């Protein structure tokens, strides 16, 4: 298939480096880059992203469905603490 694409200057530099290193044409270098980037077999896929979680405690005075209220209460406590030490 023949198509027109616009490559960013840094991408052109990468493709040209592959051309020079491997002694291949622009078309071959571009096709190789696309195959390597898009058609990775599942065995080469990166590990799934994992996010560490931490217990933050439970405050029964604020319902869990009222997260903004909890945030406001904590902010108010911090402001009061700073005012009490005149910061």
KEVEX-19153 format. One record per residue (C-alpha): z, x, y; residue in three letters; residue number from 1. Coordinates in Angstrom, 3 decimals. Each point is the difference from the previous one (the first is absolute). Example, Ala and Ser with C-alpha at 12.3 -4.5 7.8 and 13.67 -1.06 7.14 Angstrom:
BEGIN
{atom {7.800,12.300,-4.500},'ALA',1} {atom {-0.660,1.370,3.440},'SER',2} 
This chain:
BEGIN
{atom {0.000,0.000,0.000},'UNK',1} {atom {-0.773,1.233,3.458},'UNK',2} {atom {2.325,-0.837,2.873},'UNK',3} {atom {1.159,1.372,3.338},'UNK',4} {atom {3.609,0.978,0.553},'UNK',5} {atom {1.751,1.600,2.936},'UNK',6} {atom {2.384,2.770,-1.005},'UNK',7} {atom {2.794,1.329,2.155},'UNK',8} {atom {-0.358,3.668,0.980},'UNK',9} {atom {2.907,1.074,-2.226},'UNK',10} {atom {-1.605,-1.711,-3.011},'UNK',11} {atom {-3.305,1.742,0.684},'UNK',12} {atom {1.831,3.335,0.098},'UNK',13} {atom {1.648,-0.739,-3.366},'UNK',14} {atom {-3.315,-0.961,-1.602},'UNK',15} {atom {-1.674,3.110,1.412},'UNK',16} {atom {2.799,2.153,-1.400},'UNK',17} {atom {-0.565,-1.491,-3.461},'UNK',18} {atom {-3.752,0.585,0.414},'UNK',19} {atom {0.584,3.644,0.856},'UNK',20} {atom {2.642,0.616,-2.684},'UNK',21} {atom {-1.933,-1.646,-2.821},'UNK',22} {atom {-3.523,0.709,1.195},'UNK',23} {atom {-1.046,-3.650,-0.189},'UNK',24} {atom {-1.886,-2.350,2.311},'UNK',25} {atom {1.600,-2.266,2.588},'UNK',26} {atom {-0.877,-3.037,-2.113},'UNK',27} {atom {1.597,1.501,-3.135},'UNK',28} {atom {3.142,1.048,1.905},'UNK',29} {atom {0.378,-3.439,1.592},'UNK',30} {atom {-0.520,-1.824,-3.314},'UNK',31} {atom {2.556,2.290,-1.677},'UNK',32} {atom {2.551,-0.646,2.753},'UNK',33} {atom {-0.440,-3.755,-0.268},'UNK',34} {atom {0.274,0.068,-3.795},'UNK',35} {atom {3.143,2.142,0.137},'UNK',36} {atom {1.604,-2.182,2.650},'UNK',37} {atom {-0.914,-3.469,-1.219},'UNK',38} {atom {-0.598,0.131,-3.719},'UNK',39} {atom {3.183,1.707,-1.186},'UNK',40} {atom {0.953,-1.036,-3.514},'UNK',41} {atom {3.408,-1.712,-0.199},'UNK',42} {atom {1.492,3.047,-1.722},'UNK',43} {atom {-0.528,2.031,3.188},'UNK',44} {atom {1.387,-2.624,2.342},'UNK',45} {atom {3.075,0.965,1.976},'UNK',46} {atom {3.436,-1.243,-0.945},'UNK',47} {atom {0.999,-3.410,1.337},'UNK',48} {atom {2.009,0.063,3.213},'UNK',49} {atom {3.739,-0.321,-0.551},'UNK',50} {atom {2.460,-0.863,2.729},'UNK',51} {atom {3.662,0.893,-0.405},'UNK',52} {atom {2.348,-2.871,0.696},'UNK',53} {atom {3.614,0.191,1.118},'UNK',54} {atom {2.849,-2.481,-0.093},'UNK',55} {atom {0.914,-1.001,3.512},'UNK',56} {atom {2.958,-2.178,-0.784},'UNK',57} {atom {0.466,-3.732,0.305},'UNK',58} {atom {1.367,-1.848,3.018},'UNK',59} {atom {0.990,-3.529,-1.041},'UNK',60} {atom {0.410,-1.104,3.635},'UNK',61} {atom {-3.768,0.212,0.527},'UNK',62} {atom {-2.400,-1.808,-2.311},'UNK',63} {atom {-2.589,2.209,-1.665},'UNK',64} {atom {-2.730,-2.251,1.378},'UNK',65} {atom {1.158,0.845,3.530},'UNK',66} {atom {-1.042,3.664,0.224},'UNK',67} {atom {-0.599,-0.141,3.752},'UNK',68} {atom {3.491,-1.352,0.559},'UNK',69} {atom {1.429,2.842,-2.038},'UNK',70} {atom {-2.021,2.548,1.971},'UNK',71} {atom {1.172,-1.524,3.297},'UNK',72} {atom {3.639,0.022,-1.118},'UNK',73} {atom {-0.220,3.655,-1.035},'UNK',74} {atom {-1.685,0.891,3.290},'UNK',75} {atom {2.690,-1.825,1.964},'UNK',76} {atom {2.725,1.880,-1.887},'UNK',77} {atom {-1.669,3.335,0.784},'UNK',78} {atom {-0.402,-0.845,3.693},'UNK',79} {atom {3.670,-1.024,0.194},'UNK',80} {atom {1.022,3.233,-1.718},'UNK',81} {atom {-2.012,2.109,2.462},'UNK',82} {atom {1.379,-1.905,2.985},'UNK',83} {atom {3.551,0.527,-1.245},'UNK',84} {atom {-0.507,3.772,0.019},'UNK',85} {atom {-1.980,-0.208,3.302},'UNK',86} {atom {-3.170,1.529,-1.387},'UNK',87} 
